[in-house]
């Protein structure tokens, strides 16, 4: 960072360390098999309005039940038990990837059927957003 400021030099950093990327980079290019999937500011990846809603339930529902109740796609729902993934049979930690304006309506639907013992809201991490880009076949396209 100091060298860049002092010399006004462009520095190309290749890294899988998301903390370094968020801290140091003003521009991110994401490549997959030689194809440019994203070109822009790191904040452009994480400010999509999506949040991770973590809810701890007293019950242990199935993903299909949560999807049916909330209207969310199964890909937006993750269930885990305790501190480690114990499979759906004992899962009571619900992770939802939703937009900001969905938080209140989703919570109302969940509270109509389940007992919530704890909850928290997190912004999307750069690491998770990039993982989703690599998992998708087409990526996000390129942005100037």
N, C-alpha and C positions, 0 to 999 in steps of 0.2 A: 504494500500500500504506500509506504514511504517512497520507494523508488518510483512508482507510478506518479505520485504527486510531484516529486522533485524533477524528474526527467520528462514528464508528460509522455511516457512510453506506454504503448499498448502491451499488455501482458496476457498471454494465453495460458490458462490454467486448466489442466485436465484432471478431474477429480471425481471420486464417488462420495466424497465427504460433503454432505449437504450443509453442515455447519460452516465449513470454509466457503462454500459457494454463496450462502446467504450473507456471510460477513464481509466477503471481499469483492464479489462480482457485481458489476452494474449491468452486465448483459450475459445472458445464458443462451447457449445453442445446444439443443438436444439432438443427438444423432442416433439412428438405429439402422444397422446394416448399411451404412453409407448414405442414408436418406435423412434430410433435415426435417425434424418433427416440430421443433419450436425454435424461434429466434426472437428474443425480447428480454425485458427486465424480469428478474426472479419474482418480483412482486406480482407480475402479470399471471404467473402460474398459481399463486396461492390466494389471490383476491377474487376468486370466482364467486364468492358469496356462499360457498359450501362450508359447512361446519361439521365437526364430529360431535355428535350428541351421545354421551356415555350415560347409560341408565342402569342402575342396579335394581333388580326386581326381587320380590320375595318368591315369585313363581318362576318356573323354568319353561317358557313357551318354546314352540318350534318356530323356525324362521318363516315357514309358510303361514302360521297363525298370525305372526306380527305383520307380515306382508299383506295378508287379507284384511286385517283390522285397520292398518294405516294407509293402505293404497300405495305403499312403496314397493319398488322392485326388489326381489331377493338379493341382488348384487349390492344394494344400499344397506343391507342388514348383516351384522355379524354378531353371533352369540358365543360367549365364552363363559366358563365356570371358574370362579375363584381367581387366583393369580395366574393360573395356567389354563390353556385350552383343554377342557375335559370332554369335549363333544357335546352335542345338542341335548342329550338326555339329562344332564345336570347343569345346563347353562342358564345363568341368571344375570350375566353381564351383557347388556345389549348395547352395541355400537351402531349408530345410524349415521349415514352420510346424507345430509339434507341441506337445503337452502335456508338462509336466515328466516325468511317469511314462513317456513314450514314448521319451525320449532314449536310455537304455541299450539297450532292445530294438532300436531303429532302427539304432543304431551297430553292434550285433552283426550284424544282417542285412546292412548295407552292407559291413562288413569281411569277410563271408563271400564276397563277389564282387569287391569293388573294393579298391584300395590308397589309403588316406587319407594325404595328405601334410600336411594342416593342418586345424584345426577350431576353432570358437569358438561360444559360446552367448550370445545377447543376449535381453533382455526385449523384448516388443513395444513399439514406439514409439507414442506417442499419435497421431502423424501417420498411421502405417500403419493403426492400428485405426480411425481416423475415415475414412480412405480406403475401407476395407473396408465400413464402414457405408453410405457413400454409393453404393458399387458394388452393394450388395444392394438388392433392391426393397423389402423390408419393413423393413429396419433392425433395431434391437434392441428396439423397443417402448419404451414410456416407463416410467421408474422413478421412484418418489417418494423 
